[in-house]
Amino acid sequence: MNMQQMLMQAQKMQRELNKALSDLESKEFTIAKGGAITITMLGSHEIKAVDIKPDFLDAENKDMIEDLIVIAHKELLEIIENERGDINEKITGRRTGMGI
């Protein structure tokens, strides 16, 4: 493979990677915790919605709800980053992108 072919292949991979990562940015990820909360986050890490079941909205549950939100948020970030790594690996063969 000559240098021009390698460059064209790298540019094609970069376009594919950019498209896939752009699609990931707008994809929704949802997680429910403890039957009390549901959080929806976009692949861009923007929280789109937080739903807390009315039955859990009292002072006695405050700490539990706060903990569930933190746990759910962390898990959503891990899910999104794993998917980002899967996309990178599928297109480039590396979990961290093209390494350019």
N, C-alpha and C positions, 0 to 999 in steps of 0.2 A: 504494500500500500504506500503510495507516494504521499508527500507532505500535504498537497492540496486535497487529496481524498481524506486524509486524517482531519484536516481543518474543517472540511465540509461535514464529516461525521460528528465532530465535536460541536459544531454549530447546530446541527440537527438535534443532538442530545440536549443541548442547552434550551432550544425552543420547546422540546417535549417536556423537559423538566419545569420550565417556566409556566407552561400551560397547566401541568398537573398540580403544581404548587398553588397557582392562582385558583384552580378549582377547589383545592383543599381549603383555601382562605374563606370561601363562602359556604362550605359544607357545615351542616349542623351536627353537633354531638350532644346527646342528652344522657344524663345519669340521674338515677333516683337513689336516695339513701334513707334507710330507716323507716320507710313508709311515711316520712314526714316532709321531705323536700325533694324537689326535682329541679335540676339546673340544666339549661340549654346554653351551649357555648358554640361560637363559630370557630372554624379552623384558624382564624386570625387571632384567636384568644379573647375575642370580645364576648362578654356574657350577654346573651340575648334575652334570657328569661330566668327568673327564680320563682318557683312556686312552693309555698309553704302551706301545708294542709291546715285548715282552720282549727281542727281538733288539737293541734299542737301549739297553738298560739296562746300560751299563758306564761306567766312569769316563771313557773316551775320548770319549764322546758327551754328557757332562754339559752343556757349553757349548751344543752344538747343540740339545739338548732344551730347555734354558732359553730360548734364542732363539726356537725354534719356538712355545713356549707364549706368549711375549710377542706374537709376530706374530699368532698365531691369535686371541688375546684381543682385540687391537686391531682385527682384521678383523671379528670378530663384533660388536663394539661399533658399528663403522661400518655393518654390515648392518642391525642393529637400528635404529639412528638413521635410516637411509635409509627403512626401512619405516615408522617413526614419522612421518617427513616425508610419505611417500606417503599415509598415512592422513589426516593433517591436511589435505593438499592436496585429497584426494578429497572430504572432508566440508566443509571451510571455504573452499577455494580458495586457502589460504595454507599454506606448508610448516611454519609455526610455530604453527599453531592459530588460534583465533578472534581473537586480538589484543585480548582484553578485559582 
